[in-house]
Amino acid sequence: MRDPSHVKNRSRNEFLALYEKYGYKVTKQEATKISKSLFDWAALTKTPSDVFEEIKNMLKAEMQNGSLTGFYPHLQNGEIFFEQRFVFFIGRKM
C-alpha cells in the first residue's frame, strides 16, 4: 500500500524453494527482525496521509485481535511499531 513497486513479500520457504528450483544449495541463512516506528517508516517515503491512515487503522485493528497483517504491530511508548523482517541467504550452485 505504501509502495506500489512492492507487490509481494516472499516467505523463507518460498525463497528456499526458488534456490532449489534453480539448482542452488543454501549454505547459510540468517534472519533479522527490526522494530520500526510506523510514523518514521511512512515518513521515509512521504506516504500520502490517506494511505498512512489506512495502514495505521489496519495495524490498530490487528492489535485488537483483528485480521493479521504479518507485521506484528505493538505499542511502544504510545506509538505504533511493527517488525520489519529480513532473511539473508547464501547459496552455492550444485
C-alpha positions, 0 to 999 in steps of 0.5 A: 500500500505504501509502495506500489513497486512492492507487490509481494513479500516472499516467505523463507520457504518460498525463497528456499524453494526458488534456490532449489528450483534453480539448482542452488544449495543454501549454505547459510541463512540468517534472519533479522527482525527490526522494530520500526516506528510506523510514523518514521517508516511512512515518513521515509517515503512521504506516504500520502496521509490517506494511505498512512491512515489506512495502514495505521487503522489496519495495524490498530485493528490487528492489535485488537485481535483483528485480521493479521497483517504479518507485521506484528504491530505493538505499542511502544511508548504510545506509538505504533511499531511493527517488525520489519523482517529480513532473511539473508541467504547464501547459496552455492550452485550444485 
